[in-house]
Amino acid sequence: MKQFLKKFLYFLIPFPLYILLVIVADPYNYWDNNILIPLETKLEISRELNGRLWKVVQYSKNPKANVMLGDSRVDIINSDRIKELTGEDYFNFGYPSATLEEIIITFDKIKELANEKDVKLKNVIIGCNFNLYNKFNNKNLIEATFNSSSQVDYILNGANIKAMAFCFYDMLTSSGSSFNTPDMDTAAFWKQQIEGPASIFYRKYGYPETFREKLQEIANYCSKNEISLTFFIPPTHTDLQDQIAKYHLRDAESTFKNDLIKIGKVVDFDYPSPLTSEVKNFSDPFHLNIDLDTILINALIKDRYTYCRTSTGTQETHP
């Protein structure tokens, strides 16, 4: 028995050490402890490794009245730049590779978090392109992430081990992060993005009746609680837009846009225009260059519309 207890104690020793290391290193900045790992390193590495966990932790600590939700096409919009241009304080809940299912769940969760902290939601912007409006595109990683936002669950989250390993390696080697660097030349990467992800999104499509109903529920909640709701269709390059026709989904795309117009205000950038036809305006076919996010901010928050159409009848204008 004594031998068993001795082995059992040896087995338990690593757990207190692990807990202590997570608390001190705090890779996702739960306690704002930046002594062991600098905040700059966390922003560069932890946030890139698991953007969902990073944003859930930050919003849970400090809910804001203005929020943006979507995938990486929303994530490129800089919250500090919004503050600079408009004076409005927004929290950007854009996740890389987010699905519409995750966006809807995120709205429900932040609504609860805001209510718990007596924060009244004021403005909600939901970014959604046609490729997300598909009942088969329903991956859901965000619900488990929100369930990991308590202190105990955060400490036990395995994502901390990977983040700490990458952060410590970066600090020891000064190697820098390269998570988003394509391992091919620009032309090959552009072609790969067109032929790869587009095929995954469009080769199997089903009308998302449940998603439409849930978006309507969000609109009803916002209307009832005097929350301004805007649906935002981010710009993609025309090379990617052409894939919709290739897969014979133009009618489905029109239905998608009409559904959003029936539900609420829509600001649509995703159609052929001088903005979306220029390769130089994009980092890849899916993403507008980050330094052009002012165009999006002006339209979404300041009602200054350039290169876009709105459901209120505002016509596109070009500089």
C-alpha positions as a Python dict, from the first residue, in 0.01 Angstrom:
ca = {
    (1, 'M'): (0, 0, 0),
    (2, 'K'): (281, 241, 89),
    (3, 'Q'): (450, 168, -243),
    (4, 'F'): (124, 243, -427),
    (5, 'L'): (77, 573, -240),
    (6, 'K'): (433, 672, -321),
    (7, 'K'): (383, 606, -693),
    (8, 'F'): (50, 783, -684),
    (9, 'L'): (208, 1094, -529),
    (10, 'Y'): (480, 1092, -795),
    (11, 'F'): (205, 1071, -1055),
    (12, 'L'): (28, 1376, -908),
    (13, 'I'): (337, 1599, -883),
    (14, 'P'): (323, 1725, -1244),
    (15, 'F'): (-34, 1854, -1210),
    (16, 'P'): (33, 2130, -953),
    (17, 'L'): (340, 2229, -1154),
    (18, 'Y'): (133, 2244, -1472),
    (19, 'I'): (-137, 2452, -1301),
    (20, 'L'): (126, 2690, -1164),
    (21, 'L'): (288, 2722, -1506),
    (22, 'V'): (-42, 2802, -1678),
    (23, 'I'): (-125, 3066, -1418),
    (24, 'V'): (217, 3231, -1442),
    (25, 'A'): (252, 3203, -1821),
    (26, 'D'): (-117, 3277, -1886),
    (27, 'P'): (-86, 3213, -2263),
    (28, 'Y'): (-434, 3344, -2348),
    (29, 'N'): (-415, 3637, -2104),
    (30, 'Y'): (-696, 3526, -1875),
    (31, 'W'): (-543, 3714, -1580),
    (32, 'D'): (-349, 3976, -1780),
    (33, 'N'): (-29, 3821, -1645),
    (34, 'N'): (244, 3922, -1891),
    (35, 'I'): (551, 3869, -1675),
    (36, 'L'): (669, 3533, -1810),
    (37, 'I'): (535, 3571, -2166),
    (38, 'P'): (510, 3928, -2303),
    (39, 'L'): (173, 4041, -2437),
    (40, 'E'): (331, 4101, -2780),
    (41, 'T'): (431, 3734, -2800),
    (42, 'K'): (83, 3620, -2698),
    (43, 'L'): (-77, 3843, -2960),
    (44, 'E'): (158, 3710, -3225),
    (45, 'I'): (136, 3342, -3133),
    (46, 'S'): (-146, 3245, -2895),
    (47, 'R'): (-405, 3454, -3077),
    (48, 'E'): (-295, 3305, -3409),
    (49, 'L'): (-299, 2949, -3277),
    (50, 'N'): (-649, 2968, -3131),
    (51, 'G'): (-829, 3291, -3217),
    (52, 'R'): (-1155, 3157, -3079),
    (53, 'L'): (-1018, 3100, -2729),
    (54, 'W'): (-831, 3431, -2732),
    (55, 'K'): (-1142, 3631, -2818),
    (56, 'V'): (-1376, 3443, -2586),
    (57, 'V'): (-1138, 3505, -2293),
    (58, 'Q'): (-1100, 3876, -2374),
    (59, 'Y'): (-1473, 3941, -2424),
    (60, 'S'): (-1568, 3743, -2112),
    (61, 'K'): (-1347, 3977, -1908),
    (62, 'N'): (-1470, 4297, -2069),
    (63, 'P'): (-1795, 4278, -2272),
    (64, 'K'): (-1853, 4566, -2513),
    (65, 'A'): (-2179, 4716, -2638),
    (66, 'N'): (-2065, 4709, -3002),
    (67, 'V'): (-1963, 4381, -3163),
    (68, 'M'): (-1869, 4246, -3504),
    (69, 'L'): (-1910, 3875, -3581),
    (70, 'G'): (-1790, 3667, -3872),
    (71, 'D'): (-1497, 3475, -4012),
    (72, 'S'): (-1146, 3592, -4105),
    (73, 'R'): (-1293, 3843, -4353),
    (74, 'V'): (-1434, 4028, -4054),
    (75, 'D'): (-1125, 3961, -3844),
    (76, 'I'): (-914, 4185, -4072),
    (77, 'I'): (-1108, 4493, -3958),
    (78, 'N'): (-898, 4666, -3695),
    (79, 'S'): (-1087, 4763, -3378),
    (80, 'D'): (-834, 5035, -3296),
    (81, 'R'): (-885, 5180, -3642),
    (82, 'I'): (-1262, 5182, -3585),
    (83, 'K'): (-1208, 5375, -3264),
    (84, 'E'): (-979, 5621, -3441),
    (85, 'L'): (-1219, 5685, -3729),
    (86, 'T'): (-1555, 5677, -3552),
    (87, 'G'): (-1497, 5713, -3178),
    (88, 'E'): (-1689, 5385, -3132),
    (89, 'D'): (-1545, 5102, -2926),
    (90, 'Y'): (-1603, 4767, -3104),
    (91, 'F'): (-1508, 4412, -3014),
    (92, 'N'): (-1417, 4208, -3321),
    (93, 'F'): (-1545, 3850, -3290),
    (94, 'G'): (-1418, 3738, -3631),
    (95, 'Y'): (-1270, 3386, -3623),
    (96, 'P'): (-1052, 3226, -3891),
    (97, 'S'): (-1260, 2964, -4076),
    (98, 'A'): (-1573, 3043, -3875),
    (99, 'T'): (-1902, 2890, -3985),
    (100, 'L'): (-2243, 3053, -3969),
    (101, 'E'): (-2334, 2804, -3697),
    (102, 'E'): (-2048, 2942, -3485),
    (103, 'I'): (-2144, 3303, -3560),
    (104, 'I'): (-2500, 3240, -3444),
    (105, 'I'): (-2385, 3063, -3126),
    (106, 'T'): (-2141, 3347, -3058),
    (107, 'F'): (-2423, 3600, -3071),
    (108, 'D'): (-2625, 3398, -2819),
    (109, 'K'): (-2325, 3369, -2586),
    (110, 'I'): (-2220, 3733, -2599),
    (111, 'K'): (-2580, 3833, -2538),
    (112, 'E'): (-2566, 3632, -2214),
    (113, 'L'): (-2224, 3767, -2116),
    (114, 'A'): (-2331, 4126, -2178),
    (115, 'N'): (-2644, 4078, -1967),
    (116, 'E'): (-2440, 3927, -1684),
    (117, 'K'): (-2213, 4235, -1678),
    (118, 'D'): (-2503, 4483, -1722),
    (119, 'V'): (-2376, 4585, -2066),
    (120, 'K'): (-2650, 4676, -2312),
    (121, 'L'): (-2571, 4571, -2666),
    (122, 'K'): (-2593, 4869, -2900),
    (123, 'N'): (-2460, 4773, -3244),
    (124, 'V'): (-2419, 4425, -3391),
    (125, 'I'): (-2255, 4366, -3730),
    (126, 'I'): (-2269, 4013, -3872),
    (127, 'G'): (-2035, 3931, -4160),
    (128, 'C'): (-2157, 3647, -4379),
    (129, 'N'): (-2061, 3548, -4732),
    (130, 'F'): (-2252, 3305, -4950),
    (131, 'N'): (-2010, 3019, -4884),
    (132, 'L'): (-2114, 3024, -4516),
    (133, 'Y'): (-2486, 3006, -4603),
    (134, 'N'): (-2481, 2631, -4656),
    (135, 'K'): (-2637, 2371, -4429),
    (136, 'F'): (-2339, 2141, -4488),
    (137, 'N'): (-2091, 2406, -4369),
    (138, 'N'): (-2173, 2358, -4002),
    (139, 'K'): (-1850, 2297, -3811),
    (140, 'N'): (-1883, 2407, -3449),
    (141, 'L'): (-1572, 2465, -3236),
    (142, 'I'): (-1693, 2773, -3057),
    (143, 'E'): (-1944, 2617, -2816),
    (144, 'A'): (-1671, 2412, -2646),
    (145, 'T'): (-1452, 2723, -2640),
    (146, 'F'): (-1714, 2925, -2453),
    (147, 'N'): (-1750, 2634, -2212),
    (148, 'S'): (-1375, 2667, -2142),
    (149, 'S'): (-1400, 3027, -2026),
    (150, 'S'): (-1424, 2957, -1652),
    (151, 'Q'): (-1099, 2961, -1453),
    (152, 'V'): (-1087, 2585, -1393),
    (153, 'D'): (-1176, 2495, -1751),
    (154, 'Y'): (-929, 2749, -1883),
    (155, 'I'): (-645, 2601, -1675),
    (156, 'L'): (-730, 2249, -1794),
    (157, 'N'): (-763, 2347, -2160),
    (158, 'G'): (-505, 2158, -2363),
    (159, 'A'): (-467, 2458, -2594),
    (160, 'N'): (-246, 2614, -2326),
    (161, 'I'): (25, 2350, -2368),
    (162, 'K'): (62, 2415, -2740),
    (163, 'A'): (52, 2793, -2695),
    (164, 'M'): (314, 2788, -2419),
    (165, 'A'): (541, 2562, -2625),
    (166, 'F'): (525, 2794, -2927),
    (167, 'C'): (563, 3108, -2715),
    (168, 'F'): (866, 2976, -2525),
    (169, 'Y'): (1025, 2851, -2846),
    (170, 'D'): (977, 3192, -3006),
    (171, 'M'): (1120, 3370, -2703),
    (172, 'L'): (1425, 3141, -2692),
    (173, 'T'): (1498, 3143, -3064),
    (174, 'S'): (1353, 3479, -3175),
    (175, 'S'): (1223, 3289, -3477),
    (176, 'G'): (902, 3489, -3518),
    (177, 'S'): (559, 3358, -3610),
    (178, 'S'): (488, 3235, -3962),
    (179, 'F'): (151, 3066, -3924),
    (180, 'N'): (-6, 3250, -4217),
    (181, 'T'): (285, 3245, -4459),
    (182, 'P'): (200, 3043, -4773),
    (183, 'D'): (465, 2785, -4866),
    (184, 'M'): (445, 2868, -5240),
    (185, 'D'): (473, 3162, -5476),
    (186, 'T'): (192, 3418, -5501),
    (187, 'A'): (45, 3294, -5828),
    (188, 'A'): (41, 2931, -5716),
    (189, 'F'): (-111, 3024, -5381),
    (190, 'W'): (-383, 3231, -5553),
    (191, 'K'): (-469, 2939, -5781),
    (192, 'Q'): (-468, 2694, -5492),
    (193, 'Q'): (-711, 2912, -5296),
    (194, 'I'): (-946, 2931, -5593),
    (195, 'E'): (-943, 2562, -5676),
    (196, 'G'): (-916, 2420, -5323),
    (197, 'P'): (-1141, 2594, -5068),
    (198, 'A'): (-1395, 2700, -5334),
    (199, 'S'): (-1445, 2337, -5430),
    (200, 'I'): (-1495, 2239, -5066),
    (201, 'F'): (-1752, 2515, -5014),
    (202, 'Y'): (-1954, 2477, -5333),
    (203, 'R'): (-1944, 2118, -5455),
    (204, 'K'): (-2201, 2019, -5191),
    (205, 'Y'): (-2465, 2280, -5121),
    (206, 'G'): (-2792, 2268, -4932),
    (207, 'Y'): (-3027, 2554, -4850),
    (208, 'P'): (-2982, 2636, -4478),
    (209, 'E'): (-3339, 2671, -4358),
    (210, 'T'): (-3231, 2645, -3993),
    (211, 'F'): (-2967, 2916, -4036),
    (212, 'R'): (-3219, 3149, -4195),
    (213, 'E'): (-3460, 3097, -3905),
    (214, 'K'): (-3186, 3159, -3648),
    (215, 'L'): (-3077, 3479, -3822),
    (216, 'Q'): (-3438, 3593, -3814),
    (217, 'E'): (-3447, 3520, -3440),
    (218, 'I'): (-3137, 3735, -3394),
    (219, 'A'): (-3304, 4016, -3591),
    (220, 'N'): (-3619, 3985, -3380),
    (221, 'Y'): (-3416, 4002, -3058),
    (222, 'C'): (-3226, 4308, -3179),
    (223, 'S'): (-3546, 4483, -3284),
    (224, 'K'): (-3713, 4409, -2951),
    (225, 'N'): (-3411, 4533, -2754),
    (226, 'E'): (-3335, 4839, -2970),
    (227, 'I'): (-3007, 4700, -3098),
    (228, 'S'): (-2888, 4814, -3441),
    (229, 'L'): (-2822, 4506, -3659),
    (230, 'T'): (-2635, 4511, -3990),
    (231, 'F'): (-2556, 4215, -4214),
    (232, 'F'): (-2227, 4260, -4395),
    (233, 'I'): (-2120, 4067, -4706),
    (234, 'P'): (-1742, 4119, -4727),
    (235, 'P'): (-1570, 4164, -5063),
    (236, 'T'): (-1403, 3869, -5235),
    (237, 'H'): (-1210, 3882, -5561),
    (238, 'T'): (-1408, 3824, -5881),
    (239, 'D'): (-1198, 3512, -5951),
    (240, 'L'): (-1359, 3359, -5644),
    (241, 'Q'): (-1703, 3500, -5726),
    (242, 'D'): (-1682, 3324, -6064),
    (243, 'Q'): (-1665, 2989, -5886),
    (244, 'I'): (-2028, 3033, -5782),
    (245, 'A'): (-2131, 3022, -6148),
    (246, 'K'): (-1896, 2730, -6213),
    (247, 'Y'): (-2086, 2525, -5957),
    (248, 'H'): (-2425, 2649, -6088),
    (249, 'L'): (-2515, 2830, -5766),
    (250, 'R'): (-2602, 3180, -5890),
    (251, 'D'): (-2970, 3133, -5805),
    (252, 'A'): (-2878, 3008, -5458),
    (253, 'E'): (-2655, 3311, -5409),
    (254, 'S'): (-2942, 3543, -5508),
    (255, 'T'): (-3167, 3364, -5259),
    (256, 'F'): (-2902, 3413, -4989),
    (257, 'K'): (-2882, 3787, -5048),
    (258, 'N'): (-3260, 3824, -5071),
    (259, 'D'): (-3299, 3631, -4744),
    (260, 'L'): (-3067, 3874, -4566),
    (261, 'I'): (-3247, 4175, -4716),
    (262, 'K'): (-3579, 4040, -4586),
    (263, 'I'): (-3430, 3996, -4239),
    (264, 'G'): (-3255, 4330, -4196),
    (265, 'K'): (-3015, 4593, -4322),
    (266, 'V'): (-2750, 4460, -4560),
    (267, 'V'): (-2423, 4615, -4677),
    (268, 'D'): (-2298, 4411, -4974),
    (269, 'F'): (-1945, 4439, -5115),
    (270, 'D'): (-1937, 4098, -5282),
    (271, 'Y'): (-2010, 4157, -5651),
    (272, 'P'): (-1801, 4264, -5953),
    (273, 'S'): (-1674, 4619, -5899),
    (274, 'P'): (-1352, 4819, -5935),
    (275, 'L'): (-1271, 4708, -5579),
    (276, 'T'): (-1323, 4332, -5628),
    (277, 'S'): (-1176, 4304, -5977),
    (278, 'E'): (-825, 4423, -5880),
    (279, 'V'): (-584, 4155, -5755),
    (280, 'K'): (-374, 4421, -5582),
    (281, 'N'): (-664, 4494, -5346),
    (282, 'F'): (-650, 4142, -5199),
    (283, 'S'): (-406, 3937, -4994),
    (284, 'D'): (-574, 3626, -5140),
    (285, 'P'): (-905, 3570, -5325),
    (286, 'F'): (-1100, 3562, -4996),
    (287, 'H'): (-948, 3856, -4810),
    (288, 'L'): (-929, 4227, -4879),
    (289, 'N'): (-593, 4382, -4795),
    (290, 'I'): (-592, 4485, -4431),
    (291, 'D'): (-491, 4842, -4515),
    (292, 'L'): (-818, 4885, -4708),
    (293, 'D'): (-1038, 4815, -4407),
    (294, 'T'): (-1120, 5189, -4385),
    (295, 'I'): (-1356, 5136, -4681),
    (296, 'L'): (-1543, 4876, -4479),
    (297, 'I'): (-1544, 5081, -4157),
    (298, 'N'): (-1683, 5388, -4334),
    (299, 'A'): (-1969, 5187, -4483),
    (300, 'L'): (-2056, 4979, -4178),
    (301, 'I'): (-2031, 5243, -3906),
    (302, 'K'): (-2032, 5586, -4069),
    (303, 'D'): (-2287, 5515, -4349),
    (304, 'R'): (-2038, 5638, -4607),
    (305, 'Y'): (-2083, 5387, -4886),
    (306, 'T'): (-1809, 5317, -5141),
    (307, 'Y'): (-1790, 5007, -5363),
    (308, 'C'): (-2099, 4858, -5201),
    (309, 'R'): (-2476, 4825, -5225),
    (310, 'T'): (-2724, 4839, -4939),
    (311, 'S'): (-3067, 4696, -4880),
    (312, 'T'): (-3195, 5049, -4811),
    (313, 'G'): (-3148, 5141, -5176),
    (314, 'T'): (-2815, 5320, -5148),
    (315, 'Q'): (-2630, 5277, -5477),
    (316, 'E'): (-2262, 5205, -5502),
    (317, 'T'): (-2027, 5499, -5546),
    (318, 'H'): (-1663, 5498, -5652),
    (319, 'P'): (-1394, 5748, -5556),
}
